[in-house]
Amino acid sequence: MTKSKMANRYSPEVRARAVRMVFEHQGSYETQAGAIAAIAPKIGCIPQTLREWVKQAEKDSGMRDGVTTEERDRIKTLEREVRELRQANEILRKASAYFCAGGTRPPTEAMIAFIEDQRVVYGVESICRVLPIAPSTYYHRLACLADPSKASARHQRDTELCPVIQRVWDENYQVYGVRKAWHQLKREGYTLARCTVERLMKQIGIRGAVRGKVVKTTIPDTSAPCPRDKVNRVFRAPAPNLLWVSDFTYVSTWQGFIYVAFVIDTFADRIIRWRVSRSAKTDFVLDALEQALHDRRPVQRGGLVHHSDRGGQYLSIRYTERLAEAGIEPSVGSVGDSYDNALAETINGLYKTELVHRQGPWRNMQDLEMATLGWVDWFNHRRLLGPIGNIPPAEAEENFYAQRDVLDMVA
């Protein structure tokens, strides 16, 4: 047994009484040592222990030079505080490197992982005093890992939803943000709040695609005759094959620029046809139009309007003649109007954001063409569009024709 443990065997009252008896009866002995030797056995300690008590009492009363009890306790307190501060600084230094960049409060899972990694060195309670987490939280999380049924209902629900949200995000070109992912989950039968999807996506570390700066690709041909604008920015037709919009964009590849043209039906923003080419000549956009005509076979003089910007390809004689031959009325946006072909520009922007920028760089036209094929199929049949009720374009058209058939049967 150590000296400190031996001293702790005696209460402060016993020690104070022993010292008082030595001071009161030391005159009855030749020396103070004699009084200590006589009293110590009766107290139950050795003379050396009692002698230390007496010396400390003399220091406290000023009879002897040295550190008083109060000063010694204060020094011990300060030394303990210094040790704790050094330990806290060391913990924070390791934690800052461990958590790296983050918000004001590190995620709970990250703090629990740090505690698990450093608890042998510093102990759980010491780390929790420095980090904004309670020891009970750490121990509760360990218990939940050992027995998932002990976790809260919300935590169990989150554990089920996280893989589902990750799957929805991965299956949709990793471009869905909170709103689109939420609507997709509701379509699949899940009942949950939008804020829950937002929280779990942040927890997983995924986010939607963000569109970048729009690059101007249209070079207007001011010398060519131009049809008037029959759309006036109303890019929503009441039925399919009433209003088509066309535009093209460019993609940089290792072999040079590749151009991609789209023809879109504005009823449900469905991409009817598209074309990839190494040149931006009239043949390129005319081929996309030919494919759209073959696919949709619009009624001759059925009121279909084709809208485009003032690009030279769309104002060319060959393109204009083909529209007239198919019985389609041409429409061209106004000069200097940034919204003259806004819907087509939107589709171009989505194409760039969701496919080109996220999966590039592109080696050649063949790789881009194959990727565009998959993206257009996903866009038409699985991508949710907010303006048409958060359903895919193909589904919106199917609903329209199904409703029309019902009305025809009733009539």
CORTAMO-V691369 format. One record per pair of residues at least 24 apart in sequence whose C-alpha atoms are under 7 Angstrom apart, sorted by the first residue. I is the first residue (numbers start at 1). J is the second residue. D is the distance in whole Angstrom. If there is no record, write none. Layout:
# CORTAMO-V691369
i=[I | I]
j=[J | J]
d=[D | D]
This chain:
# CORTAMO-V691369
i=[19 | 19 | 88 | 91 | 112 | 162 | 173 | 174 | 175 | 175 | 175 | 176 | 176 | 177 | 177 | 177 | 180 | 183 | 209 | 209 | 210 | 211 | 211 | 217 | 218 | 219 | 219 | 220 | 220 | 220 | 221 | 221 | 221 | 224 | 226 | 226 | 227 | 227 | 227 | 228 | 228 | 229 | 229 | 229 | 229 | 230 | 233 | 233 | 235 | 235 | 236 | 236 | 237 | 237 | 238 | 239 | 240 | 240 | 241 | 241 | 241 | 242 | 242 | 242 | 243 | 243 | 243 | 244 | 244 | 244 | 245 | 245 | 245 | 245 | 246 | 246 | 246 | 247 | 247 | 249 | 253 | 253 | 253 | 253 | 254 | 254 | 254 | 255 | 255 | 258 | 261 | 261 | 262 | 263 | 263 | 263 | 268 | 268 | 268 | 268 | 269 | 270 | 270 | 270 | 271 | 276 | 281 | 282 | 286 | 300 | 300 | 301 | 301 | 304 | 304 | 305 | 305 | 305 | 306 | 306 | 307 | 307 | 308 | 308 | 308 | 309 | 309 | 309]
j=[53 | 54 | 130 | 127 | 138 | 200 | 354 | 208 | 208 | 209 | 354 | 208 | 209 | 207 | 208 | 209 | 384 | 390 | 353 | 354 | 353 | 349 | 353 | 249 | 311 | 311 | 312 | 310 | 311 | 312 | 310 | 311 | 312 | 315 | 315 | 332 | 330 | 331 | 332 | 331 | 332 | 331 | 332 | 333 | 334 | 331 | 339 | 340 | 266 | 343 | 266 | 267 | 266 | 267 | 267 | 267 | 265 | 267 | 265 | 298 | 304 | 303 | 304 | 305 | 304 | 305 | 306 | 305 | 306 | 307 | 306 | 307 | 308 | 344 | 307 | 308 | 344 | 308 | 344 | 348 | 361 | 362 | 363 | 364 | 362 | 363 | 364 | 363 | 364 | 365 | 285 | 288 | 288 | 288 | 289 | 292 | 388 | 393 | 396 | 397 | 393 | 380 | 393 | 394 | 380 | 369 | 313 | 313 | 319 | 326 | 327 | 327 | 328 | 328 | 329 | 329 | 330 | 331 | 330 | 331 | 331 | 332 | 332 | 333 | 341 | 333 | 340 | 341]
d=[7 | 6 | 6 | 7 | 6 | 6 | 7 | 7 | 5 | 5 | 6 | 5 | 7 | 6 | 4 | 7 | 7 | 7 | 7 | 7 | 7 | 7 | 5 | 7 | 5 | 5 | 7 | 5 | 5 | 6 | 6 | 6 | 5 | 7 | 7 | 7 | 6 | 6 | 6 | 6 | 6 | 5 | 5 | 5 | 7 | 5 | 7 | 7 | 6 | 7 | 5 | 6 | 6 | 5 | 6 | 6 | 7 | 5 | 7 | 6 | 6 | 6 | 4 | 6 | 6 | 5 | 6 | 6 | 5 | 6 | 6 | 5 | 6 | 6 | 6 | 5 | 6 | 6 | 6 | 7 | 7 | 5 | 6 | 6 | 6 | 5 | 6 | 7 | 6 | 7 | 6 | 7 | 7 | 7 | 7 | 7 | 6 | 5 | 6 | 7 | 6 | 6 | 5 | 7 | 7 | 6 | 6 | 5 | 6 | 6 | 5 | 5 | 7 | 5 | 6 | 5 | 6 | 7 | 5 | 6 | 4 | 6 | 5 | 6 | 6 | 5 | 6 | 6]
